[in-house]
Amino acid sequence: MGEGGSMESAPIRAAEFFAGIGLVRTALERVKGAQVQVVWANDIKQAKRDAYAANFPDAEDHFIVEDIRNIEAPDLPPGIELATSSFPCIDLSLAGNRRGLVGEQSGMFWEFAKVVKGMSPRPSVILLENVHGFATSHGGKDLTAALASLSELGYSLDVLAVDARHFVPQSRPRMFIVGIQADKLPRQARRGVPPISDVRPAWVQAIHEKHRETLDMHYVNLRALPEGPKDLDGFVETEVSSDLWWGEERVEAFVGSLSEVQKARFDTLLAADTISYRTAYRRTRQGVSTWELRKDAIAGCLRTTGGGSSKQALVRLGRGSQAVRWMTPREYANLMGAHDYKLLAGTPNQQLFGFGDAVVVDVIEWIGNNYLLPVLRPAGPE
């Protein structure tokens, strides 16, 4: 290019659909080798926009609080190269109602596709994120319909899966769809069925196999995922107000609800010579509310807080000492890879909800560095 600078140095203009509290943007801004500039973001909840604005002051210029059903392609600024979409998972999740893409929430995928269809030119790359249940919803028909609709918009598609536990001490498996305009496919893209790897286990490979003849599919070989932390060190708050820890009677009720297997696990940790942390969820078993400790030392999947059963508790055990409390918003932020996120807006419950409904920063950053950037800003001649 001329005096305006090379394409390699030009900012990547991005649009963040279902932006939530802005963790996709947080991740994209960490991508090395190029500046990613979010020029448009949208969510329906004002509380999420407030949290976003507390961390990104330019939200006033580009964050639109609106139902996506009221968004039209001309509402977006021109020149968008990357569009991200973490559309609602409640109708696809095993913990949800499994209504699939006809559901009120997860059906918002079609609204995203409608907006992309009307964009001219369309984004070179799209990145979608959702739960693994998307792959099995309605016997796989929902995913097939979604992939077909994106293929009709000119995108070659790749599917991969990443569990956030490779980056943070949280079990959070998610699937991703990367769509690349067919004429922008990088030289490292391959046709056919990808080999099994940590980002493409057998069930993901089967998706590629199923659609290889009917849809425009590709894959890109990616580096192995990192090992990931094995415990909560550096992610939990060790110095919090004593008022947050539950009283003796409530702790006794917690311990009393544990099954024999759970109680044995609890007692082993209690008698240990070192202090350790475990996370716990409240479950309903045969109509009875019980608590369950994780076997490992990482957190369970953080959820949107809609009641006690969706909130995660932190248990501190060792040297004969036991203590239990709810996890804090800062701990939720840390477990989502957002250690520096400012907790300046909303109530604690709104903050927990925002993080439980978000993406893990490190995962998106890894995909950005290893997949999106080489496509949008290739290092050498194609």
N, C-alpha and C positions, 0 to 999 in steps of 0.2 A: 504494500500500500504506500501511499504518498506521505505528505507531511503530517497527516492526521494520526500516524502511528500504525503499527502492524496490527493485523487481526489478533495475533497472539496476545497483545497487550490491552486490547479493548475489553472493557468490563462485560461480563456475561449478564444480560438483562433477564431477570427471573420474575415469575409470578407464582405466588404461594396461595393455592386454593385450600380452603379449610385450614387456615393458618394457625388457629388456636392461639397459644401464647408465644409463638415465634421460634420454636426450637429448630425447625427446618432452616430458618434464616440463620440462627445461631451457628448451625453446622456448616451451611454453605459459605458463610463468611470466614470460616477456618480453612477452607480448601486452599491448598498451596499451589502457587503457580499462576493464579488468575484471580482477578477481583470479581466476585459475584455480587451483583447489585439487585436487590429485591425492589422492583419498581411498582409492584401492585400486590396487595394481600387482601384476603377476604375471610370473614367468619360471621356467623349469625349472632354470636354472644358478645354483648358489650363488655362483660367482665373479662373475657379473654383479650379483647382489644385493649382494655385498660392495662392489663399485665404486659402486653406487647409494647404498648406506648411507654411504660415505665422503663423499658430496656432499650427501646429504639425510638428516640425522640422524633424521628422523621415520619412516624406513623400517621401523623396529622395529614401528611401529603399523599399517602397512598393506601392506608388501611381502610377498607370499606366494610362497615357493619351492615350486612344485608343478607337476606335469604338468597342463596345462589340461584333459586328459581326466578329471581328478579334481575339477575345479571345477564347482560348481553355482550357479545364479543366486542362491539364498538366501545363498551365501557372501559376496556383495558387499553393501556398505552401501547404504541407501536413498538415493533422491534424486539419482542420477547423471544428469547432463544430457549428458555427452559421453563417448563410449567410443572409444579409439584402438586400432588393431591393426596392427602391423607383423609380420604372420605370416611364418614362414620362407619364403625364396625359392628354396631349393636345387633343388626339383623343378620350378621354373618358369623358372629362369635358363638362358640359353644356355650358361653355363659349368657348369651342373648336369646332372642326369640326365634332365630333361624328362619326368618321370613325371606331372607336373601335380598336380591336386588329389586324385588317388588316392595320391600319394606319402606316405611316412611323415611328412615334414616339412611341406610346403606343404598337405597335407591337414588341418593344424590349423586352417585357415580354418573348416571345418565345426564344429569344437569351439567356436570363437568365436561362430559363428552360433547354436549350440545354447544357449550361455549367454545371449546377448542375447534369444533367443526366450523364455526363462524369466523374464526380468526384468519387474517390474511396479511402476511403469510402465517402459517401455523408454526408453533414452536418447533425447533429442530429436535428437541428432546423432551419427553415427558417422563416423570417418575411418580409412580403410584405406590402407596404403602397400605397394607391391611393385614388382618389376622390370617392364620393358616386356614381358618374355616371358609375363607373365600374360595379355596380350591375345591372344597367338597360340598358347598352349598347347592342344594337341589341336585345332588348327584353329579356335580361338576358343570351343570348347564349354565349357572350364573357366570362362572369364569369364562366359559366358552363364548357366551354372548358378549361379555365385556371385551375379550380379546378380538372378537370378530369386528366389533364396532370401531375399535382403535385401528385395526388393520385396514378397514374401509377408509379411514382418514389418512392413509398413506404411511402408517408406522410399521416398521419391522419390530418385532417384539421379542423380548427376553424375559424370562421369569427366574427369580432367584430367591433364596431364603436365608435370612441371617438372624441368629439369636443374639440378643444384646449381651448375653453373658460372656461373649468373647471380648467385651470391652468394659463392662461395668458389672458389679456383683448383683445382677438382677436377671432372672429367667424371663425373657421377653421375646419369644419367637415371632417373627413377622415375615411375610412374603412381600416381594417387590416386583413390580412390572416396569421394565425400562422400554420405552418406545422411542425409536429413532426414525426420523424421516428417511425413507429408503435410499434417497440420493445422498444422504449424509453418513451412511454406514462407514465406520472406520475400517482400515485395512486389516485390523486384528479380528474383526467379526467373522464368525464361522457359521455356515449353514449346517443343517442336520441336527442330530441329537447329541447334546453335550455329554461328556463323561461324568460319572458321579464324582462329586467333590463336596467339600464342606458347605458351599453355598448352593449346590444343586444335588441334594439327596435324591433317593430313588423316586419319591413322589413328584419332585420337580422335573426330573428327567422324563417321567411318564407324561407330564403336561406337554413337553416339547415333542415327544413321540406321537402323542394323540393329534397334534395340530400341525405337524411338519408338512403334510401334503395339502392342507386346506387353508392355512394362513401363512402370512409372511413372518417367519420366525428366524431368529438368529441367536447366537450366544457369543460371549466374550470370555476367554479364559482369564480368571482372576487369581491373584495371589492368595495363599492360604490365610484364613482368619487367625488373628492372634489368640493366644491361650486364654487370656482373661483372668481377672482376679478371683481368688478362691474364698475370700471372706469379706467382711464389711469394714475392715480397717480403712480409715480415711474417708469413709462415706457416712458414718453415723456421728451424731453430735455427742461427744463424751461429756460435755459440760452444758447441762440444761437446767432450768429451774426445777427444784425438787417438787414443785407443785404438779409437774407433768407426770411424775411417776405415780402409779396407782396405789391406793391405800391397801393395808394388810387384808381387809375383808375381800376386796375385789381381786387381789392376787390369789387368795385362797380359792375363790370361786373359779378363777382361771385354771388353777392346778387341778381342782376337783373335777373339771369337765374333761380332762385329758383321758384318752383311752389307756389301757394297760401298756400298749406299745409306746404311746406318746409319753406316758409318765416315766417309763424306763429311760427313754431318751433324755427327758428333762432331768431326772435324778443323776444320770451319768455326768451331764454337764455341770450340774449343781455341785457335785463332789470333786470336780477337777481342780487342779492346782492353779489353773489360769482362768482369767475372766474371758468369756466368749459371748458373742451376740448371735441370736437366732431371730428369724421373723416368724410370725404366726398369723393365720387367718381363722376367722370363726366360720364354721361349717354347720349345716343342719343335717344330722344323721338320724334317720327314722323319726323325724319330728322333734329331735332334741338338739339344742344348740351346743356345739362342742368347739374346742380350740385344737388346732393342729400345728405342731412345729415342723418346719422344714427339716429334712434329713441333712441337707448340706448347710453351709454357712453363708449362703447368699440369699437375697430377697426373692420372694415370689413376684409374679408379674404385678406391677402397680396398676390399679384400676381407677376408674372414675368413682368418686365417693358419692354414693347414693344411699348410704346407710352403713350401720356397723359392720355388716358382713363383707362389705367391699373395702373396708379400711384395714391396713396392715399394722400389726402390733410389733413392737420390738421387745425382745426378751433378753435380759442380761443375767448370766449365770456364772457361777464359779466361786471357789473358796467358801462354800457354804452359804453364799449370798444369792438372793433371787430378787429380781425387779422387773416390772412390766410397765409399758406405756405405749400410747399410740406413736407412730412415726410422725416426725415433724415435716412441715413443708420444705425446710432446708434439706432434710434427708431425702425426700422425694426428688428435689432438684438435683442433688448429687447423684442419685441412682439413675437419673435420666441424662447424666453427663453434662449437667448445667451448673457446675460448681459456682460459677461467677454470676449466675442469674440473680437479678435484683428482685427481692420479694417486697415490693413497695405498694402493690395494688391488691385490692380484694381481701376477703376474709381468709383465715387459714383454710377453711373448708373449700373455698373457691380456688385457692392455690393448689390444694391437693387434687382437686378435680382437674385443673388445667394440666398438671403434670401427668396424671393418670391417663389423660386423653391425648397425650403427645407422642412424639417419636424420640428415640434416644439419639442425642446429638452425635455421639461417636460413630454410630452406625451410618448415619447420613453423611458424615464427614468422610468415612472410609469409602462409601460408594462414590462420593464426589471426587475424591482423589484418584481412585483406581478405575473408575468407569466413566463418569460424566465429563470430567475435565479432558481426558484424552479424545473424547468425541467432539466436544465443543471447541477445544483449543489444541488440536493435534500438534505434537512437538516438531514434526518434520513433514516433508512433502508426502502426500498420499500416493 
